[in-house]
Amino acid sequence: MANQLDDLQGINAMHGWAIARDLDRLAVSAIESVAGFQGVSADIEESTRTAILTVAASTYSEETALVVFGQPADLAELTGTAPANADDLGSRAVRFGGARLYPTLAATPNVLTVFSPGGFRCFQSPLQSASLIDPADGSHKFGSWLHSTGLAEQIVGSAITVGAS
């Protein structure tokens, strides 16, 4: 890893990772804040299956189009497998109840969230540009801007959280 940081490519990669973490944290927070709470359950597998089917019914989506995200330790409760090695694709759990699993450190601990990506939107306007003349010295200033809103729920019922006891 140290060799990655001694050149411009390494600095760009680190900058990209930081941006990805920030965007992940913003998206996870936005989804968790609007998600309905199904409750705390001792049987997290059954509760998660119920949440998957509820979101699928609410958004008219197939279960395979949904995502379950949570802390890695919480998602491990659903997988029930441990990879024997890197090439052991058969023992790597990437889906549960048809939904894709997305481990993220940005998620609330002891909570799993099922959501439909198609049920959320981010409004963004086309890139606008303008040139202004500074009245003090007559110099030209050029600027570009993009109006964007945060991630928001478009379809009610497109996210449900499940608490693990």
N, C-alpha and C positions, 0 to 999 in steps of 0.2 A: 504494500500500500504506500510506503514512503516514496517509492520511485514514481508513483502517480502524481505526486505533488510538486515535483521539481520543474515542471514545465507549464506552459500555458494550457495545454490540453488537460492536465491534472487540475489546474485551478478552475477551468471551465466545468470539469466534472464535479468538483466539490460545490461549485455555485449551483449547478443543476440539481444536485442532491438536496441542497438546502431549500431550493424553490419547491421541489417535489414534496418535501416534508411539510412545508408551509401550506401548500395547496391541499395535501392530504388532511392536515389538521383542520383546515377551514371546511372542507367538504364533509368530513366525519362529524364535526360539530354541528353543521347545518342539518344534516340528516338526523342525528340523534335528538336535536332540539324539537323537531316536528313529529318524531315517531310516536305512535301510540304505544302505551306500556301494557303488555299482556300480563305482567305479574311475575313474581318470583316462584320458581318451581324446583323441586328436588330432582325431577326427571327432565333435565335440560334437553335431551334428545326429543322427547315427545312434544315439549313446548315449542321447540324450534320447528319441528315438522308442522305443527298447528299454525305457527306464524307464517311459514312459507306458503301454506295453502291459503291462508287468509289474505296475504298480500297478492298472491296470484289471482284470487277471486275478485279482489277489490280493483285490480288494475287490468283485468282480462289478459294476463300474461301467462306464459308457460313457466313452470317452475325452473326450467333451465335458463331462463332469462333473468332470474333473480340472483342477488348476492347476499351472503351472510358475512358480516364483518365483526371483528372483535379482537381483543388482545390474543396473542398467540397461545397463551396458556388456557384461555377460555375456549378457543376453537379446538384445542386438543381434546377437549371433552367430547367433541363430536366425531373426531376422526377414528379413534380406536386403533390406529396403526402407527407403527414407527418404521421408517424406511431402513432397510438393512444396509444399503449403500446408495451412492448417487445414481447408479444406473437401474435401481430397482423401482421402475415406474409403477409396477403393480401395487406396491405397498404405500405409495404416496397418495394421501387423500386430498383431492382438490375440489370435491363436491360433497354436499350432504343434502339428501332429499331432492336431488336434482339441481340445487342452487350452488353457485360457485362460492368457494370460501376465500375470504380476503383478510389475512392477518395484518393488523396495523397497531402500532403502539399509540396512535392517537385516540383509539377507542376507550370508552369508559371501562375500567376493570369490572369483572363479574357481570358484564352485560353483553349480550349478542344482539345485533341489529340485522333484521332482514329487510331489504329494500329492493324496489324495482328501479333500476337506473333510468328507465324511460318515464318514470313518474316525477322526475326532477328536471328543472331547466335553469339555465343561466342566460339572462337577456344580455345581448351585446350589440351595440350599434356599429355600423361600418366606421372604419378609420376616417377621421375628419382632419383636414389640414388647413392652416391659415397663415397669412403673413401680415404682420403688424408693423406700422411705422412708429418709432419712438419719437414723440413730439419734442423731447429735450434736445436730441442731436440729429434727428432725421434718419437714424439707422434702421435697417429692416431686421425684424425678428421673425423667425419661422417656427411654428409649433405644430405638433400633431397630437390628437387625443382620441381616446376610445372610451365611450361610456359603457360601463359594465356593472351589472348587479351581482350580488352573491347568489349562490346556489339556493333555489327555493323549490318547495314542493308544488307540483303542478296538478297532480292527481291525489285527492284525499285518500288516505289509507294505503299509500305506497311505501310506508315504512312502519315496522313494529319492532319494539325492543323486548327482549326476554331476559329476565334476571336469573342468574344461577345462585343457588343457595349454598 
